[in-house]
């Protein structure tokens, strides 16, 4: 049960966004820029970073929805998503992405945990400064999104079909348009 009165029937972050649309707008825009707009990292790679951080933060809604979005970008390869979530060093992903996931994992633990050595390893595997920047920002943003979802104790259904549909929507349309519509909220004081 959510800690505050959130709109019923909206999963995860959608309920927080519906509760306070004025804060939802910049949060959606940030996610759209980081995960959907043009970049030298593919949308699938960026979704994998978000999924990895959300898994490490144990945020069911975010790890499942962004895992579904990553899968939608990557040929519905759910095995790859699971490998990245649990042991990315063995996953069939590029060495560059592995190096970026090291950095993402360091950010997830705390920004000061990012080391010059991990940044240098990412560069040695071909990561640009923009890709390193965006990896740090994706990881930091998803720590915020995960804590927002879990801190409000949002409803996080376990229906895989719902997440698959949400992932397809996110992969196709991005983050500016909600994948679920918010019912009108009656605020009581």
Secondary structure, DSSP 8 states (H G I E B T S, - for coil): --SS---TT--THHHHHHHTHHHHHHHHHHHHHHHTS--SS-HHHHHHHHHHHHHHTT-HHHHHHHHHHHHHHTTT-HHHHHHHHHHGGGSSS-HHHHHHHHHHHHHHH-GGG--HHHHHHHHHTT--HHHHHHHHHHHHHHHHHHHHHHHTT------HHHHHHHHHHHHHH-SSS-SS---------
